[in-house]
């Protein structure tokens, strides 16, 4: 790839990252790129369409305005369905025991480091507190 093409590719990547909506959930690769570019914690949410506990988390916890605000302010969320071959590969890679599972990653010193992991459904207040703890651990300070 010549220099003009490289510059054009970098420009498009920069425009895509600048217009990021952190309230959205992204495919894993895009979420990983956004989290790295913006210095945010990557929350990888493993779920399955046949999982009643995932539905419970989606309906009562992840859609809560306080949870949404904390995620939007400090995280990039990767949505990974274990019903797809790609999702199954990622679940194996991250040793996910079942759904729902949340794996939290921070990009440090040129590599991704796991900074937290949650398995199973939980009440909104507990999930909020766990999100704050993971964020503080990843960033070295409080996250409100």
C-alpha positions as CSV (number, residue, x, y, z in Angstrom):
1,X,0.0,0.0,0.0
2,X,1.5,3.3,-1.1
3,X,1.8,6.4,1.2
4,X,-1.3,8.2,-0.2
5,X,-3.4,5.0,0.4
6,X,-2.1,4.6,4.0
7,X,-2.9,8.2,4.7
8,X,-6.4,7.8,3.4
9,X,-6.9,4.6,5.4
10,X,-5.7,6.4,8.6
11,X,-8.0,9.3,7.9
12,X,-11.0,7.1,7.5
13,X,-10.1,5.2,10.7
14,X,-9.7,8.5,12.5
15,X,-13.1,9.7,11.3
16,X,-14.8,6.4,12.3
17,X,-13.3,6.5,15.8
18,X,-14.1,10.2,16.3
19,X,-17.7,9.6,15.6
20,X,-18.0,6.7,18.1
21,X,-21.1,6.3,20.1
22,X,-20.1,4.7,23.4
23,X,-23.8,4.0,24.2
24,X,-23.8,1.3,21.4
25,X,-22.6,-2.2,21.6
26,X,-20.1,-3.3,18.9
27,X,-18.8,-6.5,17.4
28,X,-15.6,-7.6,19.2
29,X,-13.0,-6.4,16.8
30,X,-14.5,-2.9,16.4
31,X,-15.0,-2.6,20.2
32,X,-11.4,-3.6,20.8
33,X,-10.1,-1.0,18.4
34,X,-12.3,1.7,19.9
35,X,-11.3,0.8,23.5
36,X,-7.7,0.9,22.6
37,X,-7.9,4.2,20.7
38,X,-9.8,5.9,23.4
39,X,-8.2,4.4,26.5
40,X,-11.4,2.8,27.7
41,X,-12.1,-0.5,29.5
42,X,-13.4,-3.1,27.1
43,X,-16.4,-5.1,28.4
44,X,-17.0,-8.2,26.4
45,X,-20.6,-9.4,27.0
46,X,-21.1,-13.1,26.1
47,X,-24.7,-14.0,25.7
48,X,-27.0,-16.5,24.0
49,X,-30.5,-16.2,22.6
50,X,-31.6,-19.3,24.6
51,X,-30.3,-17.9,27.9
52,X,-33.1,-16.7,30.3
53,X,-30.5,-15.1,32.6
54,X,-29.1,-13.1,29.6
55,X,-32.6,-11.9,28.9
56,X,-33.0,-10.9,32.6
57,X,-29.7,-9.0,32.4
58,X,-30.8,-7.3,29.2
59,X,-34.2,-6.3,30.5
60,X,-33.6,-5.4,34.1
61,X,-29.9,-4.5,34.4
62,X,-28.2,-3.5,31.2
63,X,-31.1,-1.3,30.1
64,X,-31.1,0.6,33.4
65,X,-30.2,4.3,32.9
66,X,-27.5,4.3,35.6
67,X,-25.9,1.2,34.1
68,X,-26.1,2.7,30.6
69,X,-24.5,6.0,31.8
70,X,-21.6,4.2,33.5
71,X,-21.0,2.0,30.5
72,X,-21.2,5.0,28.1
73,X,-18.8,7.1,30.3
74,X,-16.0,4.6,30.8
75,X,-16.4,1.4,28.7
76,X,-16.7,0.2,25.2
77,X,-19.1,-2.8,25.0
78,X,-18.5,-5.8,22.8
79,X,-21.6,-7.9,22.3
80,X,-20.7,-11.5,21.5
81,X,-23.4,-14.1,20.8
82,X,-22.2,-17.6,21.6
83,X,-24.8,-18.8,19.0
84,X,-22.3,-17.9,16.3
85,X,-19.1,-19.6,15.3
86,X,-17.1,-16.4,15.9
87,X,-18.8,-16.1,19.3
88,X,-18.0,-19.7,20.2
89,X,-14.3,-19.1,19.2
90,X,-14.1,-16.0,21.4
91,X,-15.8,-17.9,24.3
92,X,-13.2,-20.6,24.1
93,X,-10.4,-18.1,23.8
94,X,-11.6,-16.3,27.0
95,X,-12.5,-19.5,28.8
96,X,-16.1,-18.4,29.3
97,X,-18.0,-21.0,31.4
98,X,-21.5,-20.1,30.2
99,X,-23.8,-17.1,29.6
100,X,-24.2,-14.4,30.6
101,X,-20.5,-13.7,31.1
102,X,-18.6,-10.5,31.2
103,X,-14.9,-10.2,30.6
104,X,-13.2,-6.9,31.2
105,X,-10.0,-5.9,29.4
106,X,-7.7,-2.9,29.6
107,X,-4.9,-2.1,27.1
108,X,-1.7,-1.6,29.0
109,X,1.9,-1.6,27.8
110,X,1.0,-2.7,24.4
111,X,-1.1,-5.7,25.4
112,X,-4.6,-6.5,26.6
113,X,-4.9,-7.4,30.2
114,X,-7.9,-9.0,31.9
115,X,-9.0,-6.7,34.8
116,X,-12.2,-8.4,35.7
117,X,-14.6,-11.2,35.0
118,X,-18.3,-11.8,36.0
119,X,-20.4,-14.9,35.4
120,X,-24.2,-15.1,35.8
121,X,-27.1,-12.7,36.3
122,X,-27.1,-10.3,39.2
123,X,-29.2,-7.4,40.6
124,X,-28.7,-3.9,39.1
125,X,-27.2,-2.4,42.3
126,X,-24.6,-5.3,42.5
127,X,-23.7,-5.0,38.8
128,X,-23.3,-1.2,39.1
129,X,-20.9,-1.7,42.1
130,X,-18.9,-4.3,40.2
131,X,-18.7,-2.1,37.1
132,X,-17.3,0.7,39.3
133,X,-14.8,-1.6,40.9
134,X,-13.5,-2.9,37.6
135,X,-13.3,0.6,36.2
136,X,-11.3,1.8,39.2
137,X,-9.0,-1.2,39.0
138,X,-8.4,-0.6,35.3
139,X,-7.9,3.1,35.5
140,X,-6.3,3.3,38.9
141,X,-9.0,5.5,40.5
142,X,-12.7,6.0,41.0
143,X,-15.1,5.9,38.1
144,X,-18.4,7.7,38.6
